[in-house]
Amino acid sequence: MTATTARRVLLASPRGYCAGVDRAVIAVEKALEQYGAPIYVRHEIVHNKYVVQTLEKKGAIFVDETEEVPEGSIVMFSAHGVAPIVHEEAERRRLATIDATCPLVTKVHKEAVRFAQEDYDILLIGHEGHEEVIGTSGEAPDHITVVDGPQDVAGVTVRDESRVVWLSQTTLSVDETMETVDRLKEKFPKLVSPPSDDICYATQNRQIAVKQLGADSDLVIVVGSQNSSNSKRLVEVALGAGARDAHLVDGAGEIDEAWLEGVTTVGVTSGASVPDVLVEEVLEWLAGRGYADVEIVKAAEETITFSLPKELRRDLRAEAARKAAG
Ligand code: SF4
């Protein structure tokens, strides 16, 4: 068999949209249908350029801060979650809010509130400055210290070593987080763990899948945007699993032909905020260069779905009832 005929693609499953992203994107689309444009969205609804640009064309306006939203308008909060202070600001400005925070991020917010009420020091493992970390920290700013990886552990101090708990951002590398936790436990032997995983099912499943295909790939292409934490982690996990090379691209247009030199097997996956149409374009691009044989590497079955934000559900129900009555 020649090198050319042996060329193949290993395609990760699961990949792409998670339940939280799916819900957030549908929420913006439904809100546009229900209330009409514009719908203001605080921060990128999900960290993906293509999704943001598609929603902008339909009438969504993305803003950095709530104060940019005209008084009396509708504003949606992104899947990453917001601090309570953002809800207060929206109320002051008489904004109608739709909260598209992923329920799995809300779960971490609730844990933070509960442990703060019990007067724990909370060590939040996550990336300093990431929207989700800012939102979670805002639930209990006096109790939370952000730990941005194992290298940060040496500088962490707490008030009482017998009342310390760790929580985490939902989209981290599982392995690196465990390394950070191990170091924290060495420093604070009484460190309490969260009641259940904070790194979400979607992040974990996508990392397991890329680990499986990374070991057999010369090159791994991860479709996702540079500001997507879970997508960036997939590149790191692929390299850690043994892939010779791995790159994060927004779409097929960003792939460099030179990466294919000497490559027999290409692994392909995508972050939790990436629509599959972008992966299909990458597969087409690869097929055009002799990588037409696609083998699925299945790591898990995903069946989780989340219902739309409650404010939107309420108005959609009322609208349906009006139509039925009229
Ligand atoms: S990556 Fe996980 S936490 Fe983030 S939106 Fe998706 S399901 Fe929710």
Boltz pocket constraint, residues with backbone or C-beta under 6 A from the ligand:
constraints:
  - pocket:
      binder: B
      contacts: [[A, 18], [A, 19], [A, 20], [A, 21], [A, 79], [A, 102], [A, 103], [A, 104], [A, 105], [A, 170], [A, 171], [A, 200], [A, 201], [A, 202], [A, 203], [A, 230], [A, 272]]
      max_distance: 6.0
